[in-house]
Every structure is written in C-alpha cells, then in structure tokens.
Amino acid sequence: MSPAGCPHVNGFKVDNWKQNLRVIYQCFVWSGSAETRKRKAKSCICHMCGAHLNRLHSCLSCVFFGCFTKKHIHEHAKNKRHNLAIDLLYGGIYCFVCQDYIYDKDMEQIAKEEQRKAWKLQGLRGLINLGNTCFMNCIVQALTHTPLLRDFFLSDRHKCEMQSNSCLVCEMSQLFQEFYSGHRSPHIPFRLLHLVWTHARHLAGYEQQDAHEFLIAALDVLHRHCKGDDNGKKANNPNNCNCIIDQIFTGGLQSDVTCQVCHGVSTTIDPFWDISLDLPGSSTPFWPLSPGGDGSTLNGESHLSGATTLTDCLRRFTRPEHLGSSAKIKCSGCHSYQESTKQLTMKKLPIVACFHLKRFEHSAKLRRKIPTYVSFPLELDMTPFMASSKESRMNGQYQQSVDVFNNDNKYSLFAVVNHQGTLESGHYTTFIRQHKDQWFKCDDAVITKASIKDVLDSEGKGSCVIKNGILQDSIVGNVRVDWNPERTKHVHQKVRRLKTSTSNEIFFLIKYINKVFLYSTSIHMNCTDNTGLHFFT
C-alpha cells in the first residue's frame, strides 16, 4: 500500500456508505446490545465451510462471511471483485488488491465512534461479596469473559432438562445476560451462590474457600448440567462428551511409563480441564533449571535474577520422573515388576488452557503459602510440551522450531486470578483483558482500569486494606471506571492491613491463529505471585 493510502477505498465510498459501515460495526463487530450479540453468534459463520473461527471477515460490498485463514474470503473477493472486507474481531479493513490492512481516516473515525457506544456494554460489571465469596467472584469474572462461553450463553443454545431453579447452566445463562445488559451497578450473585452450595456442598458456608476448587467444581457441574443439550449428547472427544464446557476446556494429557529394563512404553491418555504446576520452594523436588541454558528464553521469558518462569514450571511438569524402587510396575514385556520412569506431555490442547500454580501446601507437618515469584508471558507456545515434540527433546530441553508461522499450539493470556494475603486470611482478585490491550482489575464490586504493566508487575508488594469484605490495593494511579459501586452491607469485617505479597493463582489463555483470537472478543487474566490460576487461549 502506498504512503498516500489505499486508492481502492473510494470505490466503497458511495451513496450511504457511512451508515452501511456503522451498521456492520454495530451488528457484527462491536455488538454492544444483547440483540446484536445474538445475531452475531448465530449469523457470523463462514459461508463456505460453516466455521465460526479462523479469523472471520465480512465483505463490505455484499452479505458474505468468509474465513481469512483458509482464504475463503479471498476466493470470494477474487470471484466477485469485491476488494474490501472487515475483520469481525478487531474491525480492521483489509484490501485484497493491496494485500494489506489499510488506514482511512473517515473509516477509522466511524470505528472509534461505534466502539465507544458499545464500550459500556462489554461485560464490565462488579460482583457483590456476599461474605468471603471473592473466590467465586474472581472465577465468575474469568468465565463471563471467555468469548466462546459468552457466545454460547448469549445465543440461548442451552436446552434445559432439569427441574426449574436447580440448573447451574440456566443460572449462568442469566448471569451472562446480567453482565452484558449494560447495567453498571454491581450484580448480587445470590442465586449462583445458592446453587453452588447445593451442587458442591464442600464449598457451602461462609468460610474462606479456594478459587481453584471452585473453578473445577463449577466446570464439573456445568458439564453435568449441559449433557441434555444436543452437543452434549455427542461423544467425539477424550471425555466422551461434546458439551460447550468440554469443547472449550477439555484437553488430553498423555502419560508414558517406560520400563528401565526392556524400555517398553505403556501409554495412557486422560482428559483434563486444567494443569496444576509445582513451584520451587515446595516440599516437592523441583529440578534446577539453569538460567542462560538452551531454551531459557522460550516464550519470550528471560531469567532475571534467577526468577522462575511459567515455562520453567511447564518444563518441570513434562520432564521424565524416576518412580524409584518403591513404586515398581509390572512390565508387560518383562512380565515382572521393574523400576520405571514416567513422563507427562500434552496430547491434545484445549481452546482455553488453565494453569494453576500450587501455592498452598498442605502436609502432616506443614500448612503454608509458597511465596515464590513466577513471571509469565502474554503469549505462550505449547509446542515444546506436546507429545509430538517429545522425540525432539534432548534431556528435557526442547529445540525450538524455526517455523514461526505455525500457530497451532500458541496461546494468548486473557485472564489471571491473584491471591493476596496468607493461608489463613486472604482475598482474590482478577485481571481481565478486553480487545487488544485493554486490561481491567476486578476486585469484587470494584472495577478499575489497569495497564499491561500493572498486570505483569502485579506482585502486590504494597499493603492492602480490606473494607466490608472488599480488598483494595494501595497502589496509586489506577483509573476508576465511571461508576461508583456501593459496598455490600451484608459483610462486616474489621479493617486490617496485610503485609503480604500478591500471588497468582490461575492463568487463563486462549488459542489464536495468526495472532488473532479464535473468537469474537479476547479476554485475559494474569497472575504475578500466583497462588493458582492462569487462563490462556
């Protein structure tokens, strides 16, 4: 494209082009209202292959949706001589003649105006703390900002076969409606809490609970309550279910047990919803990883001052483990009990990957929180930890592929759950990513704007204050979103200061193709001093 801009835009700027472009942004790109979101979820599929992923683009000259990755939109442009198309995820305009995304001042202005109109309807809503329920609120924020899950619930695709008021999927559907209704006041999730107590009794009561336990319990109940749906009745994945939960969160973990005598290998593949990772400093042996060695900068992470990275934890998780003489197995080749090694690798990756850092250590002699700092990337390449890459590893180290265009195993961070405090007294918060680089911190009823630096540096070394069950960072500089949530009146706690660091609990990451997320919006969570959960997609 020339410095003067794309000359092919003028062919589009005829008649009511501005109004037509606004309608496309309103209905199929930003989708601010519930009606337009449902229309997008149902209508935005490739007209050639029927897929709703693969970077969908819409022709600006006619009603046609096509995959950019599989070049279906390119075929349409060539056959119809329609030169311009719009990216339905980010709103960029692509010219097939210039073979590049283009900039046009008038179009950019329309895009920004429509984005601002839809901004307040993008699911940013606080949740009232009903009494030590921050463990639930932080996970709910992550789930409600998971794009494929959002599209499922906002398009009314659940067919309930349970008794009224007992289905968690129905309640989650209502919760999504509340989040994306445009209301700014904090939502009170009392019905959700009641159903959690009903279906996961180990989480009932007003004691402090673990966010990771709630995540697994919530996914399990949602999975069981989704089985009545049409997709839930199909069986084509490792968990013998094709419900929306398994489509998004289920992966396959391969376990290879190798006999040390005959070197025979016994392989099993088990489904998983999340991966729990050990940390240095725990009682579990953590193999030293030498900074500066091969692969030390994998995924863009660097070992500053010997800091542990998320990639380090994954390397440790997938390294061969000698089971020892006390755990001999009966080898089918030797027909006797022999010592063996065990190695875990990823056979199948989920769309949304959840990584849980095991910060809470419980043993007969010890109960504590592991304070080890773990750095994490915004983008994660899981290729080194795949079963298909096992043969190319040398002594547990992976030689990174030179094929930088292979994005099949790459993820982007969209959410992080953090834990502040100690094992006995703490609080959960969440960082959520919206669109390309817009981050927000969700602290129960309070939503504040955050930068990428806030997310990556969320070590929480500053002191924190708890008021009425809501913990607020003492860090100065966060920009408060333009609503002022009321504090819950049901929770009465003494004001106290916590002289402890923030810890990442869970990371949420989502798969992407050619650096574009597979669904209509992007959401990310980050943890710094994680106690548990990270979500990647």
Backbone torsions as a table, in degrees:
resi	resn	phi	psi	omega
1	MET	NA	136.7	-177.1
2	SER	-73.5	158.3	178.0
3	PRO	-59.2	-24.6	-179.2
4	ALA	-74.7	-10.3	-178.9
5	GLY	108.3	176.7	-177.7
6	CYS	-80.2	123.8	-179.5
7	PRO	-77.8	-9.4	-175.1
8	HIS	-88.5	-5.0	179.0
9	VAL	-68.5	-33.4	-176.0
10	ASN	-60.2	-29.0	178.0
11	GLY	-67.7	-21.4	177.8
12	PHE	-86.9	-27.6	-174.5
13	LYS	-82.4	72.0	177.1
14	VAL	-133.6	156.5	177.7
15	ASP	51.9	-126.1	-175.5
16	ASN	-96.8	48.1	-173.4
17	TRP	-64.2	-35.6	-179.4
18	LYS	-63.9	-45.8	179.3
19	GLN	-65.3	-40.6	178.5
20	ASN	-62.1	-41.1	179.7
21	LEU	-67.6	-37.8	177.5
22	ARG	-62.6	-40.4	179.5
23	VAL	-63.1	-41.2	179.3
24	ILE	-63.0	-44.3	178.8
25	TYR	-64.5	-41.4	-177.8
26	GLN	-66.8	-42.2	-172.0
27	CYS	-89.5	-32.9	-169.2
28	PHE	-125.4	-6.6	179.4
29	VAL	-113.1	-70.5	-176.7
30	TRP	-80.2	-35.8	173.9
31	SER	49.3	66.9	-176.7
32	GLY	-75.4	-39.2	-175.5
33	SER	-90.4	162.1	179.4
34	ALA	-62.0	-37.1	-178.7
35	GLU	-64.7	-45.0	-178.8
36	THR	-70.8	-31.4	177.1
37	ARG	-66.1	-41.2	177.6
38	LYS	-64.8	-39.6	179.2
39	ARG	-63.9	-40.9	-180.0
40	LYS	-66.9	-43.0	-178.3
41	ALA	-62.7	-35.4	-176.8
42	LYS	-88.5	-31.2	-170.6
43	SER	-98.7	-29.6	-171.9
44	CYS	-82.2	80.3	173.6
45	ILE	-132.3	153.5	-180.0
46	CYS	-63.7	128.1	-178.5
47	HIS	-73.0	-6.2	179.8
48	MET	-105.6	-41.4	-177.4
49	CYS	-114.6	-9.2	177.3
50	GLY	80.4	3.8	-179.0
51	ALA	-81.6	150.9	176.4
52	HIS	-109.5	9.4	178.1
53	LEU	-108.4	-148.8	171.7
54	ASN	57.8	40.1	173.6
55	ARG	56.1	68.1	-179.9
56	LEU	-64.0	136.4	173.2
57	HIS	-124.7	151.1	177.4
58	SER	-114.4	132.8	176.4
59	CYS	-65.7	138.2	179.5
60	LEU	-87.2	-7.4	-177.9
61	SER	-102.2	-19.5	179.4
62	CYS	-154.5	176.6	-179.5
63	VAL	-86.3	93.8	178.7
64	PHE	-150.7	128.5	174.0
65	PHE	-110.7	135.6	-179.5
66	GLY	-146.8	152.9	177.6
67	CYS	-71.0	132.0	174.4
68	PHE	-81.2	-38.7	-177.7
69	THR	-63.7	-43.7	-179.6
70	LYS	-89.2	4.7	175.3
71	LYS	63.1	25.8	175.0
72	HIS	-69.9	-35.1	177.3
73	ILE	-70.2	-29.1	177.0
74	HIS	-67.4	-41.8	178.8
75	GLU	-62.1	-41.8	178.4
76	HIS	-62.3	-45.1	-179.1
77	ALA	-61.5	-38.5	-179.0
78	LYS	-70.6	-43.4	-177.5
79	ASN	-71.0	-39.0	-176.0
80	LYS	-96.3	-8.5	-176.1
81	ARG	59.2	38.9	174.6
82	HIS	-99.0	110.0	-166.4
83	ASN	-82.7	-22.0	-172.1
84	LEU	-116.9	142.9	175.3
85	ALA	-144.2	156.9	-177.3
86	ILE	-115.8	134.8	176.7
87	ASP	-72.9	120.6	-175.2
88	LEU	-77.1	-5.6	177.0
89	LEU	-94.4	-50.8	-175.6
90	TYR	-107.5	-12.7	177.8
91	GLY	85.0	8.9	178.3
92	GLY	-72.5	148.3	-179.9
93	ILE	-99.4	127.5	-178.7
94	TYR	-112.3	133.7	176.2
95	CYS	-105.8	124.4	-177.7
96	PHE	-79.4	-17.6	175.8
97	VAL	-80.1	-46.7	177.5
98	CYS	-75.8	-17.7	-179.0
99	GLN	56.7	46.8	-179.6
100	ASP	-163.8	159.4	170.8
101	TYR	-75.0	139.4	-171.1
102	ILE	-114.5	162.8	175.8
103	TYR	-119.0	128.6	173.9
104	ASP	-135.1	126.0	-173.6
105	LYS	-57.2	-44.9	-177.8
106	ASP	-65.8	-44.2	179.5
107	MET	-65.7	-39.4	179.6
108	GLU	-63.8	-38.2	179.1
109	GLN	-64.1	-42.7	177.8
110	ILE	-63.2	-42.4	179.8
111	ALA	-60.8	-44.3	-179.3
112	LYS	-66.8	-40.2	-179.8
113	GLU	-63.7	-44.0	-179.1
114	GLU	-70.8	-32.6	177.4
115	GLN	-66.9	-40.3	178.6
116	ARG	-63.7	-37.8	178.9
117	LYS	-64.0	-38.8	-177.1
118	ALA	-86.3	-8.3	-172.4
119	TRP	-57.0	-45.1	-174.8
120	LYS	-70.9	-8.5	-176.7
121	LEU	-106.8	17.2	-173.1
122	GLN	-93.9	25.5	171.1
123	GLY	89.3	8.7	178.5
124	LEU	-83.1	102.9	-178.5
125	ARG	-150.2	134.2	180.0
126	GLY	-75.8	166.0	178.2
127	LEU	-127.0	129.0	179.8
128	ILE	-67.7	135.6	174.2
129	ASN	-80.8	118.7	-175.8
130	LEU	-95.0	15.5	179.9
131	GLY	115.0	89.1	-177.3
132	ASN	56.8	37.3	179.7
133	THR	-107.0	19.3	177.6
134	CYS	-63.3	-27.5	178.0
135	PHE	-61.9	-34.0	178.6
136	MET	-80.0	-43.8	-176.1
137	ASN	-60.3	-40.8	-176.4
138	CYS	-67.1	-37.1	179.0
139	ILE	-73.6	-37.8	178.0
140	VAL	-60.6	-40.3	178.1
141	GLN	-61.4	-39.9	179.2
142	ALA	-67.3	-44.1	-177.2
143	LEU	-68.0	-40.7	-178.3
144	THR	-70.9	-13.9	176.9
145	HIS	-107.0	16.1	173.3
146	THR	-88.8	113.0	-167.4
147	PRO	-55.8	-49.9	-178.4
148	LEU	-64.2	-36.3	177.5
149	LEU	-66.9	-41.3	177.3
150	ARG	-61.4	-46.1	-178.9
151	ASP	-63.4	-35.1	179.0
152	PHE	-64.6	-49.0	-175.1
153	PHE	-73.5	-32.2	-178.5
154	LEU	-80.5	-8.0	179.1
155	SER	-104.8	11.4	175.0
156	ASP	54.2	48.0	-177.6
157	ARG	-95.2	-3.3	178.7
158	HIS	-84.1	130.5	176.8
159	LYS	-112.5	102.2	-172.1
160	CYS	-77.8	134.2	176.5
161	GLU	-119.7	16.3	-178.0
162	MET	-105.7	172.4	175.9
163	GLN	-66.6	149.9	-177.6
164	SER	-61.1	146.1	175.8
165	ASN	68.2	11.1	178.7
166	SER	-119.1	-2.9	-175.8
167	CYS	-93.5	121.5	179.3
168	LEU	-70.9	-30.7	178.3
169	VAL	-65.1	-40.7	177.3
170	CYS	-63.2	-40.0	179.2
171	GLU	-68.0	-39.1	177.2
172	MET	-65.3	-36.5	176.6
173	SER	-61.2	-42.9	177.5
174	GLN	-66.2	-36.2	179.5
175	LEU	-64.8	-41.3	176.7
176	PHE	-62.1	-40.5	177.6
177	GLN	-60.4	-40.9	179.3
178	GLU	-65.7	-42.3	-177.4
179	PHE	-65.4	-36.6	-175.3
180	TYR	-105.5	22.6	179.5
181	SER	-83.9	-16.2	-176.7
182	GLY	96.8	-7.9	177.1
183	HIS	-68.4	142.0	-175.8
184	ARG	-103.2	-20.1	-179.2
185	SER	-70.3	148.2	-179.2
186	PRO	-59.9	142.6	178.9
187	HIS	-86.7	145.1	178.5
188	ILE	-104.4	104.7	-172.8
189	PRO	-86.7	51.0	-175.2
190	PHE	-70.9	-35.1	178.7
191	ARG	-68.1	-39.6	177.3
192	LEU	-62.2	-43.6	179.5
193	LEU	-61.9	-40.6	179.1
194	HIS	-62.3	-42.8	179.9
195	LEU	-68.9	-34.9	176.5
196	VAL	-63.3	-44.9	177.8
197	TRP	-62.2	-34.3	-177.6
198	THR	-72.5	-44.5	-172.7
199	HIS	-96.5	-15.9	177.3
200	ALA	-132.9	78.7	-170.6
201	ARG	-65.0	-22.2	178.8
202	HIS	-69.8	-12.6	177.6
203	LEU	-101.5	2.4	-177.5
204	ALA	-73.4	150.2	179.6
205	GLY	105.4	174.6	-175.4
206	TYR	-102.6	14.6	175.5
207	GLU	-74.1	162.5	176.0
208	GLN	-68.9	137.1	-177.8
209	GLN	-123.0	169.7	-178.2
210	ASP	-94.7	130.4	-177.7
211	ALA	-64.3	-36.4	179.8
212	HIS	-65.4	-41.4	177.3
213	GLU	-61.8	-38.9	178.9
214	PHE	-66.5	-41.1	179.3
215	LEU	-58.0	-49.6	-178.3
216	ILE	-65.6	-41.5	178.9
217	ALA	-63.9	-41.5	-179.6
218	ALA	-65.2	-44.8	178.8
219	LEU	-63.5	-38.2	-180.0
220	ASP	-64.8	-45.9	-179.8
221	VAL	-67.5	-42.7	177.6
222	LEU	-61.0	-41.6	177.6
223	HIS	-59.4	-45.8	-178.7
224	ARG	-68.5	-36.3	-178.5
225	HIS	-80.7	-14.4	178.1
226	CYS	-86.0	-10.3	-171.4
227	LYS	-65.7	-15.7	177.2
228	GLY	-78.5	-15.2	178.9
229	ASP	-69.7	159.9	-179.8
230	ASP	-57.4	-45.4	-179.4
231	ASN	-67.1	-32.5	-178.9
232	GLY	-68.7	-19.1	-179.4
233	LYS	-84.3	-10.7	179.3
234	LYS	-87.1	155.6	-178.3
235	ALA	-133.4	92.5	178.9
236	ASN	-139.7	25.3	174.3
237	ASN	-136.7	174.5	-173.5
238	PRO	-59.2	-20.2	-178.1
239	ASN	-99.9	12.6	178.9
240	ASN	55.6	37.5	179.7
241	CYS	-154.8	149.3	178.8
242	ASN	-126.9	29.3	177.4
243	CYS	-67.9	168.9	-175.3
244	ILE	-61.8	-33.1	179.6
245	ILE	-65.6	-46.6	-179.3
246	ASP	-70.9	-32.6	176.9
247	GLN	-61.2	-36.8	-174.1
248	ILE	-91.3	-45.0	-166.7
249	PHE	-105.3	-15.7	-172.9
250	THR	-84.4	128.8	173.0
251	GLY	-124.0	178.4	179.1
252	GLY	-119.8	125.0	-179.2
253	LEU	-105.3	121.4	-178.3
254	GLN	-96.1	131.0	178.1
255	SER	-116.6	119.9	179.1
256	ASP	-111.3	115.6	176.5
257	VAL	-104.6	120.3	-174.3
258	THR	-112.5	125.1	176.8
259	CYS	-68.7	134.4	-178.0
260	GLN	-80.3	-7.7	-179.7
261	VAL	-97.8	-58.9	-177.6
262	CYS	-98.4	-6.3	179.5
263	HIS	62.7	22.9	172.4
264	GLY	-70.6	146.2	-175.2
265	VAL	-117.4	129.9	173.1
266	SER	-109.4	122.1	-173.5
267	THR	-115.7	133.7	172.8
268	THR	-131.0	149.4	179.0
269	ILE	-125.1	123.4	-178.6
270	ASP	-120.7	144.6	177.0
271	PRO	-74.0	152.6	175.5
272	PHE	-144.9	152.8	173.9
273	TRP	-105.5	-23.4	178.4
274	ASP	-153.6	165.3	177.9
275	ILE	-119.6	123.3	177.6
276	SER	-96.5	127.0	-172.8
277	LEU	-113.9	132.6	175.3
278	ASP	-72.4	156.4	-179.4
279	LEU	-121.3	150.8	170.7
280	PRO	-61.3	142.8	-178.3
281	GLY	100.9	-11.0	177.1
282	SER	-86.4	170.6	178.9
283	SER	-71.8	-17.9	175.8
284	THR	-73.8	127.8	-179.6
285	PRO	-56.0	132.1	179.7
286	PHE	-118.1	109.2	-177.1
287	TRP	-56.9	130.9	179.0
288	PRO	-63.3	137.0	177.8
289	LEU	-114.8	117.1	-171.6
290	SER	-77.8	120.2	175.4
291	PRO	-61.5	139.4	177.4
292	GLY	89.0	-6.2	177.6
293	GLY	-78.8	-176.9	-179.6
294	ASP	-60.2	131.7	176.2
295	GLY	83.6	5.2	-175.6
296	SER	-70.2	-17.5	177.7
297	THR	-109.0	20.5	178.3
298	LEU	-59.5	140.6	-180.0
299	ASN	64.7	22.8	175.8
300	GLY	75.7	8.6	-179.5
301	GLU	-90.4	142.8	176.0
302	SER	-122.6	149.1	-178.1
303	HIS	-90.1	84.8	178.5
304	LEU	-84.6	123.2	178.6
305	SER	53.6	34.4	177.0
306	GLY	73.1	17.2	-178.1
307	ALA	-66.0	142.3	177.2
308	THR	-79.7	140.2	179.1
309	THR	-111.7	164.3	176.0
310	LEU	-61.9	-35.7	177.2
311	THR	-63.7	-37.0	174.7
312	ASP	-57.4	-44.8	-179.3
313	CYS	-64.2	-37.4	177.8
314	LEU	-70.6	-36.7	175.5
315	ARG	-61.6	-42.9	179.3
316	ARG	-64.8	-37.9	-179.3
317	PHE	-65.0	-34.7	-174.3
318	THR	-102.3	8.2	177.8
319	ARG	-80.5	149.6	176.7
320	PRO	-61.5	139.9	-179.5
321	GLU	-121.5	125.0	177.8
322	HIS	-78.4	121.7	-174.3
323	LEU	-78.1	-19.9	174.6
324	GLY	85.0	170.8	-176.3
325	SER	-72.0	-20.3	-179.1
326	SER	-83.7	-4.9	-178.3
327	ALA	-130.3	45.9	179.4
328	LYS	-67.6	147.5	177.3
329	ILE	-116.8	158.5	177.6
330	LYS	-85.8	111.6	-177.1
331	CYS	-79.3	130.3	179.8
332	SER	-70.4	-21.2	178.9
333	GLY	-85.5	-42.4	-179.5
334	CYS	-85.0	-19.0	-176.6
335	HIS	57.9	34.7	176.9
336	SER	-155.3	167.1	-179.8
337	TYR	-78.2	126.6	-176.7
338	GLN	-135.1	156.7	172.2
339	GLU	-70.5	153.7	-175.0
340	SER	-150.2	170.0	171.7
341	THR	-118.9	151.5	-179.4
342	LYS	-126.2	136.0	178.3
343	GLN	-135.8	132.8	178.1
344	LEU	-103.9	135.2	175.0
345	THR	-141.5	168.3	-179.2
346	MET	-91.2	116.2	177.0
347	LYS	-84.9	-42.1	-179.2
348	LYS	-138.7	130.3	-179.6
349	LEU	-94.1	139.6	175.6
350	PRO	-78.7	168.0	175.7
351	ILE	-68.6	-44.3	175.7
352	VAL	-111.4	119.9	-179.6
353	ALA	-102.2	132.5	179.9
354	CYS	-116.2	123.5	178.0
355	PHE	-114.4	126.5	-177.3
356	HIS	-111.4	123.9	177.3
357	LEU	-90.4	125.0	-174.0
358	LYS	-82.5	80.4	-177.8
359	ARG	-87.7	-24.4	-178.9
360	PHE	-93.6	115.7	-176.7
361	GLU	-108.8	126.0	179.6
362	HIS	-123.8	127.1	175.0
363	SER	-146.9	178.4	-179.0
364	ALA	-63.6	-30.9	-175.9
365	LYS	-106.8	-11.1	-168.4
366	LEU	-144.9	135.9	170.3
367	ARG	-134.6	114.3	-175.9
368	ARG	-158.3	168.6	174.6
369	LYS	-107.5	127.9	-178.0
370	ILE	-82.3	118.8	-172.7
371	PRO	-87.8	5.4	-174.2
372	THR	-53.8	127.7	177.3
373	TYR	-74.8	133.9	178.2
374	VAL	-126.1	119.9	175.5
375	SER	-87.0	155.2	-174.9
376	PHE	-145.6	152.5	-177.4
377	PRO	-93.5	162.6	172.2
378	LEU	-79.5	-25.0	176.6
379	GLU	-128.0	141.4	-174.4
380	LEU	-132.4	127.5	176.3
381	ASP	-101.6	115.9	-177.1
382	MET	-91.3	3.6	-178.3
383	THR	-55.4	-41.9	-178.9
384	PRO	-63.7	-17.5	-174.1
385	PHE	-107.7	11.6	178.4
386	MET	-84.1	151.1	176.6
387	ALA	-61.6	-33.2	-179.7
388	SER	-68.3	-19.1	-179.8
389	SER	-96.6	-1.0	-173.8
390	LYS	-59.4	-42.3	-176.0
391	GLU	-66.6	-23.4	-178.1
392	SER	-89.9	0.8	176.7
393	ARG	-83.2	143.4	175.8
394	MET	-119.5	112.1	178.9
395	ASN	55.2	41.0	177.6
396	GLY	83.6	-2.2	179.3
397	GLN	-105.9	139.9	-175.8
398	TYR	-104.3	133.1	174.5
399	GLN	-86.5	109.0	-172.0
400	GLN	-62.4	137.6	-178.5
401	SER	-67.8	148.6	177.6
402	VAL	-85.1	-5.7	-179.6
403	ASP	-82.2	87.2	-176.7
404	VAL	-75.3	-8.1	-178.3
405	PHE	-93.6	-2.2	178.3
406	ASN	-85.3	100.8	-175.6
407	ASN	-104.6	13.9	-175.6
408	ASP	-59.7	-31.9	-174.5
409	ASN	-110.5	17.3	-176.7
410	LYS	-98.6	145.0	-176.9
411	TYR	-129.8	159.6	175.2
412	SER	-129.0	135.0	-176.4
413	LEU	-69.9	134.0	177.5
414	PHE	-132.3	-6.8	178.6
415	ALA	-161.5	147.8	177.2
416	VAL	-143.1	133.8	175.4
417	VAL	-100.9	127.1	179.3
418	ASN	-111.9	153.1	175.6
419	HIS	-124.4	126.3	175.5
420	GLN	-109.2	138.6	175.8
421	GLY	113.8	-158.7	-176.5
422	THR	-112.4	-177.9	179.1
423	LEU	-64.9	-33.9	-176.5
424	GLU	-87.0	-28.8	-175.0
425	SER	-146.2	110.6	-177.0
426	GLY	-154.0	-175.2	-175.9
427	HIS	-152.4	142.3	179.8
428	TYR	-103.8	140.1	170.4
429	THR	-135.2	169.8	-177.2
430	THR	-137.0	139.8	167.3
431	PHE	-101.6	131.7	-178.8
432	ILE	-120.9	136.5	176.4
433	ARG	-106.4	131.6	176.4
434	GLN	-120.9	138.3	-179.4
435	HIS	57.3	-142.1	-171.3
436	LYS	-78.4	-53.4	-173.2
437	ASP	-143.0	31.0	179.1
438	GLN	-102.2	116.0	-175.8
439	TRP	-115.3	146.7	177.9
440	PHE	-137.2	145.5	175.3
441	LYS	-101.0	125.3	-179.9
442	CYS	-105.3	112.3	-178.2
443	ASP	-123.4	81.5	-174.3
444	ASP	54.4	-116.3	-174.6
445	ALA	-78.8	-10.2	-174.4
446	VAL	-103.9	128.2	174.9
447	ILE	-115.7	122.0	178.9
448	THR	-124.3	148.7	179.1
449	LYS	-75.0	142.6	-178.0
450	ALA	-134.6	156.2	176.0
451	SER	-100.4	167.6	175.9
452	ILE	-60.1	-35.9	178.4
453	LYS	-63.5	-40.4	176.5
454	ASP	-57.9	-40.5	-178.0
455	VAL	-68.4	-50.6	-176.1
456	LEU	-70.2	-27.1	-179.5
457	ASP	-101.7	19.9	-173.7
458	SER	-74.7	55.9	179.9
459	GLU	-82.0	-18.2	173.2
460	GLY	63.1	43.8	-179.0
461	LYS	-75.4	-19.2	177.3
462	GLY	-74.2	160.0	179.9
463	SER	-76.0	157.3	-178.2
464	CYS	-126.8	153.3	-179.1
465	VAL	-121.7	135.2	175.1
466	ILE	-105.8	123.7	175.4
467	LYS	-127.9	123.4	179.0
468	ASN	52.9	37.9	177.0
469	GLY	81.4	5.7	-178.2
470	ILE	-117.5	121.9	-178.2
471	LEU	-94.3	131.1	179.0
472	GLN	-123.1	134.9	176.8
473	ASP	-67.2	145.8	175.9
474	SER	-87.4	5.5	179.3
475	ILE	-67.5	133.2	-179.9
476	VAL	-91.7	143.3	173.3
477	GLY	117.6	-11.2	175.6
478	ASN	-68.8	136.9	-179.9
479	VAL	-94.2	118.6	-178.4
480	ARG	-76.0	136.9	175.4
481	VAL	-64.5	158.4	-164.7
482	ASP	-76.9	27.7	169.4
483	TRP	-124.6	158.9	-176.0
484	ASN	-119.8	88.4	-173.9
485	PRO	-63.6	142.8	174.8
486	GLU	-77.3	145.2	176.7
487	ARG	-76.8	145.6	176.4
488	THR	-67.2	139.8	-180.0
489	LYS	-94.9	-3.7	-174.3
490	HIS	-90.3	-12.5	-176.0
491	VAL	-113.3	123.2	180.0
492	HIS	-122.7	109.3	179.1
493	GLN	-129.8	149.4	177.1
494	LYS	-69.9	140.9	177.6
495	VAL	-71.3	127.8	179.8
496	ARG	-145.1	155.6	-180.0
497	ARG	-105.6	138.2	179.9
498	LEU	-109.3	115.6	179.8
499	LYS	-91.6	47.8	-177.3
500	THR	-127.4	163.8	-177.8
501	SER	-90.2	158.4	175.4
502	THR	-77.6	146.3	-179.2
503	SER	-131.2	135.4	175.3
504	ASN	-72.2	136.6	177.7
505	GLU	-104.6	-54.7	-170.6
506	ILE	-138.0	136.9	174.0
507	PHE	-110.9	133.9	175.6
508	PHE	-112.6	125.6	178.1
509	LEU	-131.2	149.5	-178.1
510	ILE	-124.5	143.2	179.6
511	LYS	-64.4	149.9	173.9
512	TYR	-142.0	158.0	179.0
513	ILE	-122.6	125.8	-178.8
514	ASN	53.1	41.8	176.1
515	LYS	66.5	19.2	176.1
516	VAL	-123.8	133.5	-176.4
517	PHE	-65.9	152.4	-175.4
518	LEU	-77.5	-3.3	179.3
519	TYR	-135.1	176.7	-165.2
520	SER	-70.1	-19.6	172.4
521	THR	-139.1	158.9	-178.5
522	SER	-113.2	140.4	-179.9
523	ILE	-137.7	137.7	-177.7
524	HIS	-141.7	148.1	176.2
525	MET	-124.0	142.7	177.4
526	ASN	-127.7	149.1	173.8
527	CYS	-130.3	146.0	176.6
528	THR	-105.5	-72.9	-178.8
529	ASP	-90.3	62.3	-163.8
530	ASN	-59.3	139.0	166.6
531	THR	-102.2	-8.4	-178.1
532	GLY	-169.2	-64.5	-158.7
533	LEU	-121.0	134.2	176.0
534	HIS	-132.5	133.7	-178.1
535	PHE	-116.0	125.7	176.9
536	PHE	-121.3	148.1	174.9
537	THR	-133.0	NA	NA
